[in-house]
Amino acid sequence: MITGDLTRAVLVLQLASTWTMVGVIWTVQLVHYPLMSHVDRDRYQGFQVEHQRRIGWLVVPVMLVEMATALALALAPWSPMPAVQSWIGLGLLAVIWGSTFLVQVPLHTRLARGFHADAHQKLVDFNWIRTISWTARGLLLLATLVTIH
């Protein structure tokens, strides 16, 4: 049945994309962002520009798949996801995307002009919003999948 196959595919893509981002965000939070303060200041500008270029190739496609599958699971009539969990998951994605584009991207843009200790500290501190939100999304999704299967 095509609907069953489609449902399974969307659920697998949702689980894979969300947990990929959970792994990425914890690595960024605990390893990558803190290490930025140790980069040679004379080379920092180039480092930051290269970081933005490289991380984008990794996270943008995964974030887009995550959003598309989250929307499908919230809106499609064939979705096995309870509405409450779907909308909580979308709310967490709104927090993540809002934090990314309203906080993290501007801080990275500032850091691309050179290292600023205050901008770096804000980058680390405010990234906890995304770290906690993605972790909550991942746990919510796992708990929901366990209950529907």
Secondary structure, 3 states (H helix, E strand, C coil): CHHHHHHHHHHHHHHHHHHHHHHHHHHHHHHHHHHHHHCCHHHHHHHHHHHHHHHHHHHHHHHHHHHHHHHHHHHCCCCCCCHHHHHHHHHHHHHHHHHHHHHHHHHHHHHCCCCCHHHHHHHHHHHHHHHHHHHHHHHHHHHHHHHHC
